[in-house]
Amino acid sequence: MSSTQRYLLDTYRAARLGDPAPPAPGTHDTRVLRELRTYRRFRAVLAGRPAHGRLRRAAAAITGATRRRHTQARSTC
């Protein structure tokens, strides 16, 4: 049974019993991912490691590439 079918069945049962409808599948996915990221950062700090990782390095690489492009464009003018 898929999550959509399960949701529809739960919604039907809630309507028959007069209970509030359950949240739709995927409603809280973003919040769960943010809480997981926060938890992993917290555990890293407790372990004595820096609280940043791949995302910060990727952002630095993109920013560095952008800066290099701008400096090259200025030097040719």
N, C-alpha and C positions, 0 to 999 in steps of 0.2 A: 504494500500500500504506500503510495507516495505521500509526501508531506501535504500536498494540496488536497488529496482525498481525505487524509486524516483531519485536516483543518475543516473541511466541509462537513464531515461527520460530527466533529466536536461542536461546530456551530449549530448544526441541526439539533443535537442533543441538548445544548444549552437553551435553544429557543423553546424546545418542548418542556423543559424543566423550569423555565423562567429565570435561568441564571444569565449573567453577563457573558457575552461572546468572548472567546479566547482571542489573543492577538494573532494577526496574520503571520504566516511563516516569513522569516527574514526581517521582521519589524525591528528587532533589537540587535541585529548582526553588527552594526557599526559600533554600538556601545560595548558589546562583548569584546570586539577586537581592540578597542581603546583600553579597556580594563586589563586585557591580557598584556598589551604592550607596557602599561604602567606597572603591572606585577613583575614582568620580566626585568624592567629597569630597576625596580626595588630590589629584586633578588641579586642583580648584578652589583648594586652598591653594597649590599650586605656581604657579598663575596669579595669585595675589595677591587672590583673591576670598574672601569669607567662605564657610565650609564648610557653611552652612545654607541652606535654601531654602524651597520651598513648604510643606513639611510643618511646619516650625517656625512659619511665618506663620499657617498654618491652625490650629495648636494654640493660638497666642496669641489668635487671633480667637475661638475657642471659649471659652477661659478668660476672656477679657474679657467676652464675652456672659454667661457664668455669673456673673461678679462683679457686673455691672450688675443682673442679675435679683435677686441676693441683697440688694444695697443698696436697691433699690426696695422689696423685701418688708419690710425692716427699717424703712424710713422711714414706712411706712403703719401700723405696729403701735402 
